[in-house]
Amino acid sequence: MDSRLKTLTELQLMVSGLEADLGISDMSEIERKVLLSLHHIYAQEGVTATGALISHPMLSTFSRPSLFRALKALEAAGKVTKVTEKRGYYAPSA
């Protein structure tokens, strides 16, 4: 086996274990990626605007409506919260 494939396999196994530890392994792929992207943007900017979320590299393969459905599902699950009364600003839930 190519050593890069072995490394990738080991990384995937570690990611799967970490997702299980965090309790996010039962989420859909898009929900996990939206949550991770939201955390990434929030760590850099202190708030996550939907515009920044839509343009995040981890989400480039998903449609805009799918991203908003995932964001709504994460909000309903208590994983993210709206920051202001204005639309489009989110933060990870504690």
C-alpha positions as CSV (number, residue, x, y, z in Angstrom):
1,M,0.0,0.0,0.0
2,D,1.2,3.5,-0.8
3,S,2.5,5.2,2.4
4,R,0.3,8.2,1.7
5,L,-2.8,6.0,1.5
6,K,-1.8,4.4,4.8
7,T,-1.4,7.8,6.4
8,L,-4.7,8.9,5.0
9,T,-6.4,5.8,6.4
10,E,-4.9,6.4,9.8
11,L,-6.0,10.0,9.7
12,Q,-9.5,9.1,8.7
13,L,-9.7,6.6,11.6
14,M,-8.5,9.3,14.0
15,V,-11.1,11.8,12.7
16,S,-13.9,9.2,13.0
17,G,-12.8,8.5,16.6
18,L,-12.7,12.2,17.5
19,E,-16.1,12.8,15.9
20,A,-17.5,10.0,18.1
21,D,-15.9,11.5,21.1
22,L,-17.4,14.9,20.3
23,G,-20.8,13.4,19.7
24,I,-21.1,14.6,16.2
25,S,-20.6,11.2,14.4
26,D,-24.4,10.8,14.0
27,M,-24.7,14.1,12.1
28,S,-24.8,14.2,8.3
29,E,-21.6,15.0,6.5
30,I,-22.8,18.5,5.6
31,E,-23.9,19.2,9.2
32,R,-20.5,18.2,10.5
33,K,-18.7,20.3,7.8
34,V,-20.9,23.3,8.5
35,L,-20.3,23.0,12.2
36,L,-16.5,22.7,11.7
37,S,-16.4,25.6,9.3
38,L,-18.5,27.7,11.6
39,H,-16.0,27.0,14.4
40,H,-13.1,27.8,12.2
41,I,-14.5,31.2,11.1
42,Y,-15.6,32.0,14.6
43,A,-12.1,31.4,16.0
44,Q,-10.7,33.8,13.5
45,E,-13.3,36.5,13.5
46,G,-15.3,36.2,16.7
47,V,-18.6,35.7,14.8
48,T,-19.6,33.7,11.7
49,A,-21.4,35.5,8.9
50,T,-23.3,33.2,6.5
51,G,-21.4,34.8,3.6
52,A,-18.1,33.7,5.1
53,L,-19.6,30.3,5.8
54,I,-20.8,29.9,2.2
55,S,-17.4,30.7,0.8
56,H,-15.5,28.4,3.3
57,P,-13.3,25.9,1.4
58,M,-14.8,22.9,3.3
59,L,-18.2,23.7,1.9
60,S,-17.4,24.3,-1.7
61,T,-19.1,21.2,-3.0
62,F,-22.5,21.8,-1.3
63,S,-25.3,23.9,-2.7
64,R,-26.4,27.1,-0.9
65,P,-29.9,25.7,0.0
66,S,-28.2,22.6,1.5
67,L,-25.9,24.8,3.6
68,F,-28.9,26.7,5.0
69,R,-30.8,23.5,5.8
70,A,-27.8,22.2,7.7
71,L,-27.4,25.5,9.5
72,K,-31.0,25.4,10.5
73,A,-30.7,21.8,11.7
74,L,-27.6,22.7,13.8
75,E,-29.5,25.6,15.3
76,A,-32.5,23.4,16.2
77,A,-30.1,20.8,17.7
78,G,-28.5,23.6,19.9
79,K,-25.1,23.3,18.3
80,V,-25.1,26.9,17.0
81,T,-26.9,30.1,18.0
82,K,-27.8,33.3,16.3
83,V,-25.6,36.2,17.6
84,T,-27.8,39.2,16.8
85,E,-31.3,39.9,15.7
86,K,-29.9,40.5,12.2
87,R,-30.0,37.5,9.9
88,G,-26.8,35.7,9.1
89,Y,-24.6,35.9,12.2
90,Y,-23.9,32.8,14.2
91,A,-21.7,31.4,17.0
92,P,-21.0,28.0,18.3
93,S,-23.1,27.0,21.3
94,A,-21.3,26.5,24.5
